[in-house]
Amino acid sequence: MAQPKDIANAVLYFASDESFFATGLIHNMAGGHGFGTPQYSDFIRANADKTKIE
């Protein structure tokens, strides 16, 4: 799962002058893992018990 610093780095990039050429796109900050990938679903299953709110 993403850490706050991962999202912060993306925000810093888009707020900087370095991103001047990036326009009109939706950027998913998923670390290369999409919802349809087996690796993501395995990770969710393995960590499901850890994230349950009681």
N, C-alpha and C positions, 0 to 999 in steps of 0.2 A: 504494500500500500504506500501511497505517496506520503511523504513527510511534509510538514509545513514549509520547510526550506525549499522543497522541490517546487511548490506553487509560487513561493516568494521569488525564486530565481526566474520563473517565467514572467511574473509581473514586472520585475526589474528590467528584464529584456525588452518587453513591450513598451515600457515607460522610457527606455533609453533611445538615443539617437541611432543605435545599431539596428533598430527594427524599422527604419524609415521606408524600407522597400516591401515590407509585409503589409498587404492590404486586403480587405475583403475575405478573410478566411476565418473559420472557426478552428481553433487549435485545442485539441484534447490533450490534457496533461495526464497521460495514462502510462507513461513509462514503456510504451510499446505493447502494452497488454490491452486488448480490446475485450469487450464482453463476450465475444464469440470464441475466444481462444481457449483451448483446453487448459492451458497453464493458469489462466485467470480463475476458471471454475474450480480447479483443484485447490488453488490458494484460498478461495472463499470457503469451500467445504472444510479445509484443514483449520481455518481460523474462526469458523462459525460459533463454536462454543465460547471462544474468548471474547466475542463481541456482544453476547446476549445481555440485554438489560433486564434485570429482575426487579 
